[in-house]
């Protein structure tokens, strides 16, 4: 009787490969928006608790990124933008990515519950599940509305941050959720306009692939027209200073102007690339101003009031 021993090859993945699996650029946006939700919440959060909450949220975002790369490895390999990711390059096996992502997911949720509170932990668990199951596994390959519906996952971090600070949910973080939710379609559709061939090769039904460039441009304008006034809503509702309102309205006007340029564009993708780049700055400006507003105690509004007098 012969016995065959299976040989286990050592992993060639390095620390950098696992960091890349966690989508660090996406993670940084998640942490930043969660930080704003945490800081603008009423009351005071002990710095250690705040740091623990943000660390857990970051790890949870990394878990979602790793699980997304695990499931989308076949798509990533066919797209120029993603072909260099660890799994298509053969640096990380799908099993390693799945195990890594699941470990991070369980750790982040349990740690957030034990160290901070279980409401924030439940929201983090829901966010990870929504991104992986609803967006990655279901919506991304089945509907051109994948970004619209799936964008809810990326919009939840401010609510998680708020819940970490207060143990509850209120209208303020819901407004922040809506800003990111309506920001997501024009942001990603601007990218998809000049990456359409990538999505065609991968078989992903992004809006330009299914409905064409003209309809995508109209949808970008539609969502931008909704986003611009929504961005100023924290000021309208009295949650932010007039200085925030001025920045939000000015940035919103630029977004609308860029969306109109995208609609008018018939050759090339210069306007689409500009809108994609500025949309990142737009979201950063709004959330950074909320952070400055809170940390300065509304100083922006006081200064504007002083000059008005």
DODO-93359 format. One record per residue (C-alpha): residue number from 1; residue in three letters; chain; x, z, y. Coordinates in Angstrom, 1 decimal. Layout:
<nodes>
(NUM,'ALA','A',(X,Z,Y))
...
</nodes>
This chain:
<nodes>
(1,'UNK','A',(0.0,0.0,0.0))
(2,'UNK','A',(1.5,-1.1,3.3))
(3,'UNK','A',(1.0,0.8,6.5))
(4,'UNK','A',(1.0,-1.2,9.8))
(5,'UNK','A',(2.0,0.8,12.9))
(6,'UNK','A',(0.6,-0.4,16.3))
(7,'UNK','A',(3.3,-0.6,18.9))
(8,'UNK','A',(2.3,0.7,22.3))
(9,'UNK','A',(4.1,-1.2,25.1))
(10,'UNK','A',(5.2,1.0,28.0))
(11,'UNK','A',(3.3,0.4,31.2))
(12,'UNK','A',(5.2,-1.6,33.9))
(13,'UNK','A',(3.0,-0.3,36.7))
(14,'UNK','A',(4.7,1.6,39.5))
(15,'UNK','A',(3.3,4.0,42.0))
(16,'UNK','A',(2.9,1.1,44.5))
(17,'UNK','A',(0.6,-0.7,42.0))
(18,'UNK','A',(-1.7,2.3,41.7))
(19,'UNK','A',(-1.8,2.8,45.4))
(20,'UNK','A',(-2.8,-0.9,45.8))
(21,'UNK','A',(-5.5,-0.4,43.2))
(22,'UNK','A',(-7.1,2.2,45.6))
(23,'UNK','A',(-7.4,-0.4,48.4))
(24,'UNK','A',(-5.6,1.6,51.0))
(25,'UNK','A',(-6.8,-0.4,54.0))
(26,'UNK','A',(-10.4,0.1,53.0))
(27,'UNK','A',(-9.6,3.7,52.2))
(28,'UNK','A',(-8.2,4.2,55.7))
(29,'UNK','A',(-11.5,3.0,57.3))
(30,'UNK','A',(-13.5,5.2,55.0))
(31,'UNK','A',(-11.4,8.3,55.9))
(32,'UNK','A',(-11.6,7.5,59.6))
(33,'UNK','A',(-15.4,7.1,59.7))
(34,'UNK','A',(-15.8,10.2,57.5))
(35,'UNK','A',(-13.5,12.1,59.9))
(36,'UNK','A',(-15.7,11.2,62.8))
(37,'UNK','A',(-18.8,12.4,60.9))
(38,'UNK','A',(-17.0,15.6,60.2))
(39,'UNK','A',(-15.8,16.2,63.8))
(40,'UNK','A',(-18.9,15.3,65.7))
(41,'UNK','A',(-21.0,17.6,63.5))
(42,'UNK','A',(-22.1,20.8,65.2))
(43,'UNK','A',(-20.2,24.0,64.6))
(44,'UNK','A',(-16.7,24.6,63.5))
(45,'UNK','A',(-15.0,23.6,60.3))
(46,'UNK','A',(-11.9,25.4,59.1))
(47,'UNK','A',(-9.0,22.9,59.2))
(48,'UNK','A',(-8.2,23.6,55.5))
(49,'UNK','A',(-11.8,22.8,54.5))
(50,'UNK','A',(-11.8,19.7,56.7))
(51,'UNK','A',(-8.6,18.5,55.2))
(52,'UNK','A',(-9.9,19.1,51.6))
(53,'UNK','A',(-13.1,17.2,52.4))
(54,'UNK','A',(-11.2,14.2,53.8))
(55,'UNK','A',(-8.8,14.2,50.9))
(56,'UNK','A',(-11.6,14.2,48.4))
(57,'UNK','A',(-13.4,11.4,50.3))
(58,'UNK','A',(-10.1,9.4,50.3))
(59,'UNK','A',(-9.6,9.9,46.6))
(60,'UNK','A',(-13.3,8.9,46.0))
(61,'UNK','A',(-12.8,5.8,48.0))
(62,'UNK','A',(-9.7,5.0,46.0))
(63,'UNK','A',(-11.6,5.5,42.8))
(64,'UNK','A',(-14.3,3.0,43.9))
(65,'UNK','A',(-11.5,0.5,44.8))
(66,'UNK','A',(-9.8,0.8,41.4))
(67,'UNK','A',(-13.1,0.4,39.5))
(68,'UNK','A',(-13.9,-2.6,41.7))
(69,'UNK','A',(-10.6,-4.2,40.9))
(70,'UNK','A',(-11.1,-3.4,37.2))
(71,'UNK','A',(-14.5,-5.2,37.0))
(72,'UNK','A',(-13.6,-8.0,39.3))
(73,'UNK','A',(-10.2,-8.9,37.8))
(74,'UNK','A',(-11.5,-12.3,36.6))
(75,'UNK','A',(-12.7,-13.1,40.1))
(76,'UNK','A',(-9.6,-11.8,41.8))
(77,'UNK','A',(-7.4,-14.0,39.6))
(78,'UNK','A',(-9.2,-17.2,40.9))
(79,'UNK','A',(-9.1,-16.3,44.6))
(80,'UNK','A',(-6.0,-16.9,46.7))
(81,'UNK','A',(-6.7,-13.9,48.8))
(82,'UNK','A',(-6.8,-11.5,45.8))
(83,'UNK','A',(-4.6,-13.2,43.2))
(84,'UNK','A',(-1.7,-10.9,44.1))
(85,'UNK','A',(-3.6,-7.7,43.2))
(86,'UNK','A',(-2.0,-5.6,40.4))
(87,'UNK','A',(-4.3,-6.7,37.5))
(88,'UNK','A',(-4.1,-10.5,38.1))
(89,'UNK','A',(-0.3,-10.1,38.4))
(90,'UNK','A',(-0.2,-8.3,35.1))
(91,'UNK','A',(1.3,-5.1,36.6))
(92,'UNK','A',(-1.7,-3.0,35.6))
(93,'UNK','A',(-4.0,-3.5,32.6))
(94,'UNK','A',(-7.8,-3.4,33.0))
(95,'UNK','A',(-7.9,-0.3,30.8))
(96,'UNK','A',(-5.3,1.5,32.9))
(97,'UNK','A',(-7.3,0.6,36.1))
(98,'UNK','A',(-10.6,1.7,34.6))
(99,'UNK','A',(-9.1,5.0,33.4))
(100,'UNK','A',(-7.4,5.6,36.7))
(101,'UNK','A',(-10.6,4.9,38.6))
(102,'UNK','A',(-12.8,7.1,36.5))
(103,'UNK','A',(-10.3,10.0,36.6))
(104,'UNK','A',(-10.1,9.8,40.4))
(105,'UNK','A',(-13.9,9.6,40.7))
(106,'UNK','A',(-14.6,12.7,38.6))
(107,'UNK','A',(-11.8,14.7,40.3))
(108,'UNK','A',(-12.9,13.8,43.8))
(109,'UNK','A',(-16.6,14.7,43.2))
(110,'UNK','A',(-15.9,17.9,41.4))
(111,'UNK','A',(-13.2,19.0,43.8))
(112,'UNK','A',(-15.4,18.3,46.8))
(113,'UNK','A',(-18.3,20.3,45.3))
(114,'UNK','A',(-16.1,23.2,44.4))
(115,'UNK','A',(-14.0,23.3,47.6))
(116,'UNK','A',(-16.6,22.2,50.2))
(117,'UNK','A',(-20.2,21.9,49.1))
(118,'UNK','A',(-22.3,20.1,46.5))
(119,'UNK','A',(-24.4,18.1,49.0))
(120,'UNK','A',(-21.3,16.3,50.2))
(121,'UNK','A',(-20.2,15.9,46.6))
(122,'UNK','A',(-23.5,14.4,45.5))
(123,'UNK','A',(-23.3,11.9,48.4))
(124,'UNK','A',(-19.8,11.0,47.4))
(125,'UNK','A',(-20.8,10.5,43.8))
(126,'UNK','A',(-23.8,8.3,44.9))
(127,'UNK','A',(-21.5,6.3,47.1))
(128,'UNK','A',(-19.0,5.6,44.3))
(129,'UNK','A',(-21.8,4.7,41.9))
(130,'UNK','A',(-23.5,2.5,44.4))
(131,'UNK','A',(-20.3,0.6,45.2))
(132,'UNK','A',(-19.3,0.1,41.6))
(133,'UNK','A',(-22.6,-0.4,39.8))
(134,'UNK','A',(-25.0,-1.7,42.5))
(135,'UNK','A',(-22.6,-3.8,44.5))
(136,'UNK','A',(-19.7,-4.7,42.2))
(137,'UNK','A',(-21.4,-5.1,38.9))
(138,'UNK','A',(-24.9,-6.3,40.0))
(139,'UNK','A',(-25.2,-7.7,43.5))
(140,'UNK','A',(-21.8,-9.4,44.1))
(141,'UNK','A',(-22.3,-12.0,41.4))
(142,'UNK','A',(-26.1,-12.4,41.7))
(143,'UNK','A',(-27.2,-12.7,45.3))
(144,'UNK','A',(-25.9,-13.9,48.7))
(145,'UNK','A',(-27.3,-10.7,50.1))
(146,'UNK','A',(-24.6,-8.8,48.2))
(147,'UNK','A',(-22.8,-7.8,51.5))
(148,'UNK','A',(-26.0,-6.8,53.2))
(149,'UNK','A',(-27.3,-4.4,50.5))
(150,'UNK','A',(-23.9,-3.4,49.2))
(151,'UNK','A',(-22.8,-2.6,52.7))
(152,'UNK','A',(-24.7,0.7,52.4))
(153,'UNK','A',(-21.8,2.1,50.3))
(154,'UNK','A',(-19.3,1.5,53.1))
(155,'UNK','A',(-21.6,3.0,55.6))
(156,'UNK','A',(-22.1,6.4,53.9))
(157,'UNK','A',(-18.7,8.1,54.7))
(158,'UNK','A',(-19.9,9.5,58.2))
(159,'UNK','A',(-22.9,11.1,56.4))
(160,'UNK','A',(-20.6,12.6,53.8))
(161,'UNK','A',(-18.3,13.9,56.5))
(162,'UNK','A',(-21.3,15.4,58.4))
(163,'UNK','A',(-22.6,17.0,55.1))
(164,'UNK','A',(-19.2,18.4,54.4))
(165,'UNK','A',(-19.2,20.2,57.8))
(166,'UNK','A',(-22.9,21.3,57.8))
(167,'UNK','A',(-24.2,21.2,54.3))
(168,'UNK','A',(-27.1,19.0,55.5))
(169,'UNK','A',(-28.0,15.6,56.9))
(170,'UNK','A',(-29.3,14.8,60.4))
(171,'UNK','A',(-30.3,11.9,62.5))
(172,'UNK','A',(-26.8,11.6,64.2))
(173,'UNK','A',(-24.9,10.6,61.0))
(174,'UNK','A',(-27.8,8.3,60.0))
(175,'UNK','A',(-27.2,6.4,63.3))
(176,'UNK','A',(-23.5,6.1,62.4))
(177,'UNK','A',(-24.5,4.8,59.0))
(178,'UNK','A',(-26.7,2.2,60.6))
(179,'UNK','A',(-24.0,1.0,62.9))
(180,'UNK','A',(-21.6,0.4,60.0))
(181,'UNK','A',(-24.5,-1.1,57.9))
(182,'UNK','A',(-25.3,-3.7,60.5))
(183,'UNK','A',(-21.7,-4.3,61.3))
(184,'UNK','A',(-20.8,-5.3,57.7))
(185,'UNK','A',(-22.6,-8.7,57.4))
(186,'UNK','A',(-21.2,-10.3,60.5))
(187,'UNK','A',(-17.7,-8.9,59.7))
(188,'UNK','A',(-17.6,-10.2,56.1))
(189,'UNK','A',(-19.5,-13.4,56.7))
(190,'UNK','A',(-17.0,-14.4,59.4))
(191,'UNK','A',(-14.3,-13.9,56.8))
(192,'UNK','A',(-16.3,-15.9,54.2))
(193,'UNK','A',(-16.7,-18.9,56.5))
(194,'UNK','A',(-12.9,-19.6,56.3))
(195,'UNK','A',(-12.6,-18.4,52.7))
(196,'UNK','A',(-15.5,-20.4,51.3))
(197,'UNK','A',(-13.3,-22.4,48.9))
(198,'UNK','A',(-12.1,-19.1,47.4))
(199,'UNK','A',(-15.6,-17.9,46.7))
(200,'UNK','A',(-16.6,-21.3,45.2))
(201,'UNK','A',(-13.6,-21.2,42.8))
(202,'UNK','A',(-14.5,-17.6,41.9))
(203,'UNK','A',(-18.2,-18.3,41.5))
(204,'UNK','A',(-19.3,-15.6,43.9))
(205,'UNK','A',(-22.6,-16.6,45.7))
(206,'UNK','A',(-21.5,-15.6,49.2))
(207,'UNK','A',(-23.9,-16.8,51.9))
(208,'UNK','A',(-21.7,-19.9,53.0))
(209,'UNK','A',(-21.6,-21.0,49.4))
(210,'UNK','A',(-25.3,-20.7,48.8))
(211,'UNK','A',(-26.9,-21.4,52.2))
(212,'UNK','A',(-24.2,-23.3,53.9))
(213,'UNK','A',(-22.0,-22.7,57.0))
(214,'UNK','A',(-24.8,-23.4,59.6))
(215,'UNK','A',(-27.1,-20.8,58.1))
(216,'UNK','A',(-24.3,-18.3,57.8))
(217,'UNK','A',(-23.5,-18.7,61.5))
(218,'UNK','A',(-27.1,-18.1,62.4))
(219,'UNK','A',(-27.2,-15.0,60.3))
(220,'UNK','A',(-24.0,-13.7,61.9))
(221,'UNK','A',(-25.6,-14.1,65.3))
(222,'UNK','A',(-28.8,-12.4,64.2))
(223,'UNK','A',(-27.0,-9.3,62.8))
(224,'UNK','A',(-24.7,-9.2,65.8))
(225,'UNK','A',(-27.7,-9.2,68.2))
(226,'UNK','A',(-29.1,-6.2,66.2))
(227,'UNK','A',(-25.7,-4.5,66.1))
(228,'UNK','A',(-24.8,-4.6,69.8))
(229,'UNK','A',(-27.6,-2.3,71.1))
(230,'UNK','A',(-27.4,-0.2,68.0))
(231,'UNK','A',(-23.8,0.5,68.8))
(232,'UNK','A',(-24.9,2.1,72.0))
(233,'UNK','A',(-27.6,4.2,70.4))
(234,'UNK','A',(-25.6,7.5,70.3))
(235,'UNK','A',(-25.5,7.3,74.1))
(236,'UNK','A',(-29.1,6.3,74.4))
(237,'UNK','A',(-30.1,9.3,72.3))
(238,'UNK','A',(-27.8,11.7,74.2))
(239,'UNK','A',(-25.3,12.2,71.4))
(240,'UNK','A',(-22.4,10.6,73.3))
(241,'UNK','A',(-21.2,10.4,76.9))
(242,'UNK','A',(-21.9,7.5,79.3))
(243,'UNK','A',(-18.2,6.5,78.9))
(244,'UNK','A',(-18.9,5.9,75.2))
(245,'UNK','A',(-22.0,3.9,76.2))
(246,'UNK','A',(-20.0,1.7,78.5))
(247,'UNK','A',(-17.4,1.0,75.9))
(248,'UNK','A',(-20.1,0.3,73.2))
(249,'UNK','A',(-22.0,-2.1,75.5))
(250,'UNK','A',(-18.9,-3.9,76.6))
(251,'UNK','A',(-17.6,-4.3,73.0))
(252,'UNK','A',(-21.1,-5.3,71.9))
(253,'UNK','A',(-21.2,-8.0,74.6))
(254,'UNK','A',(-17.8,-9.3,73.3))
(255,'UNK','A',(-19.2,-9.4,69.7))
(256,'UNK','A',(-22.2,-11.4,70.9))
(257,'UNK','A',(-20.0,-13.8,72.8))
(258,'UNK','A',(-17.9,-14.3,69.7))
(259,'UNK','A',(-21.0,-14.8,67.5))
(260,'UNK','A',(-22.2,-17.5,69.9))
(261,'UNK','A',(-18.8,-19.2,69.6))
(262,'UNK','A',(-19.0,-19.1,65.9))
(263,'UNK','A',(-22.5,-20.7,66.1))
(264,'UNK','A',(-21.2,-23.4,68.3))
(265,'UNK','A',(-18.1,-24.1,66.1))
(266,'UNK','A',(-18.2,-27.4,64.2))
(267,'UNK','A',(-14.6,-27.9,63.3))
(268,'UNK','A',(-12.0,-25.5,62.1))
(269,'UNK','A',(-12.4,-21.7,61.9))
(270,'UNK','A',(-10.7,-20.3,65.0))
(271,'UNK','A',(-13.9,-18.6,66.2))
(272,'UNK','A',(-14.6,-17.1,62.8))
(273,'UNK','A',(-11.1,-15.7,62.5))
(274,'UNK','A',(-11.4,-14.2,66.0))
(275,'UNK','A',(-14.7,-12.6,65.3))
(276,'UNK','A',(-13.4,-11.2,62.0))
(277,'UNK','A',(-10.4,-9.7,63.8))
(278,'UNK','A',(-12.3,-8.3,66.7))
(279,'UNK','A',(-15.0,-6.8,64.5))
(280,'UNK','A',(-12.4,-4.5,63.1))
(281,'UNK','A',(-11.4,-3.4,66.6))
(282,'UNK','A',(-15.1,-3.1,67.6))
(283,'UNK','A',(-15.8,-0.5,64.9))
(284,'UNK','A',(-12.6,1.3,65.6))
(285,'UNK','A',(-13.4,1.5,69.3))
(286,'UNK','A',(-16.9,3.0,68.8))
(287,'UNK','A',(-15.8,5.6,66.3))
(288,'UNK','A',(-12.6,6.5,68.2))
(289,'UNK','A',(-14.7,7.0,71.4))
(290,'UNK','A',(-17.0,9.3,69.5))
(291,'UNK','A',(-14.0,11.3,68.3))
(292,'UNK','A',(-12.5,11.5,71.9))
(293,'UNK','A',(-15.9,12.5,73.2))
(294,'UNK','A',(-16.3,15.4,70.8))
(295,'UNK','A',(-12.7,16.6,71.1))
(296,'UNK','A',(-12.7,16.4,74.9))
(297,'UNK','A',(-16.1,18.2,75.1))
(298,'UNK','A',(-17.8,15.3,76.7))
(299,'UNK','A',(-15.1,14.9,79.4))
(300,'UNK','A',(-15.7,11.2,79.6))
(301,'UNK','A',(-19.3,11.8,80.8))
(302,'UNK','A',(-18.1,14.5,83.3))
(303,'UNK','A',(-15.5,12.2,84.8))
(304,'UNK','A',(-18.1,9.4,85.2))
(305,'UNK','A',(-20.5,11.8,86.8))
(306,'UNK','A',(-17.8,13.0,89.2))
(307,'UNK','A',(-16.9,9.5,90.4))
(308,'UNK','A',(-20.6,8.6,90.7))
(309,'UNK','A',(-21.0,11.6,93.1))
</nodes>
